[in-house]
Amino acid sequence: DVFSGQSTTFRESFEDVVDRISDMEEVPDMFFIEVLHRTSKSGRDYLICALVSPDRALARMGYSEKNVSMPEPHK
């Protein structure tokens, strides 16, 4: 996949997420990245992203974890 964007801040936060996932001993079958809207000290809006828990991601999408089939944990 190829992504393009102007924001250095967003690209850096995305690279941080990729690094965290790459450093995991067992990479999960499913993980969630959330785009976060922030405001700088000067009042300008910008975007970053973060790796978030399934509970948070599903809640933000309007689902409860009970309604979505999740993969079994790796053993």
C-alpha positions as CSV (number, residue, x, y, z in Angstrom):
1,D,0.0,0.0,0.0
2,V,1.1,3.5,-0.7
3,F,0.1,6.6,1.3
4,S,0.7,10.2,0.6
5,G,0.4,13.2,2.7
6,Q,1.9,16.6,3.5
7,S,2.0,16.3,7.2
8,T,5.4,15.4,8.7
9,T,3.8,15.2,12.1
10,F,1.2,12.6,10.9
11,R,3.9,10.6,9.0
12,E,6.1,10.5,12.1
13,S,3.2,9.3,14.3
14,F,2.3,6.6,11.7
15,E,5.9,5.5,11.6
16,D,5.9,5.2,15.4
17,V,2.8,3.0,15.2
18,V,4.5,0.8,12.5
19,D,7.6,0.6,14.7
20,R,5.6,-0.5,17.8
21,I,3.8,-3.2,15.7
22,S,7.1,-4.4,14.2
23,D,8.6,-4.7,17.7
24,M,5.8,-7.0,19.0
25,E,6.9,-10.6,19.5
26,E,3.5,-11.7,18.1
27,V,1.8,-9.3,15.7
28,P,-2.0,-9.5,16.2
29,D,-4.2,-10.5,13.3
30,M,-6.2,-7.3,13.9
31,F,-5.1,-4.0,15.3
32,F,-6.6,-0.5,15.2
33,I,-5.1,2.8,14.3
34,E,-7.1,5.9,15.2
35,V,-6.7,9.4,13.6
36,L,-6.6,12.0,16.3
37,H,-7.3,15.7,15.7
38,R,-5.2,18.1,17.7
39,T,-4.7,21.9,17.9
40,S,-1.2,23.4,18.1
41,K,-0.3,26.1,20.6
42,S,-0.7,28.6,17.8
43,G,-4.2,27.4,17.2
44,R,-3.7,25.4,14.0
45,D,-5.4,22.1,13.5
46,Y,-3.3,19.0,12.7
47,L,-3.6,15.2,12.6
48,I,-1.7,12.4,14.2
49,C,-2.5,8.8,14.6
50,A,-2.1,6.2,17.4
51,L,-2.4,2.5,18.0
52,V,-5.5,2.0,20.1
53,S,-7.1,-0.9,22.0
54,P,-9.9,-2.9,20.3
55,D,-12.3,-1.8,23.0
56,R,-11.6,1.9,22.3
57,A,-11.8,1.5,18.5
58,L,-15.0,-0.6,18.5
59,A,-16.6,1.8,21.0
60,R,-15.7,4.8,18.7
61,M,-17.3,2.9,15.7
62,G,-20.5,2.3,17.8
63,Y,-19.9,-1.4,18.4
64,S,-19.6,-3.3,21.6
65,E,-16.9,-5.9,21.6
66,K,-19.6,-8.6,22.1
67,N,-21.1,-7.8,18.7
68,V,-17.8,-8.2,16.7
69,S,-16.0,-11.5,16.3
70,M,-12.4,-11.0,17.3
71,P,-9.6,-13.5,16.4
72,E,-8.5,-15.8,19.1
73,P,-5.3,-14.7,20.9
74,H,-2.1,-16.3,19.8
75,K,-0.6,-18.9,22.2
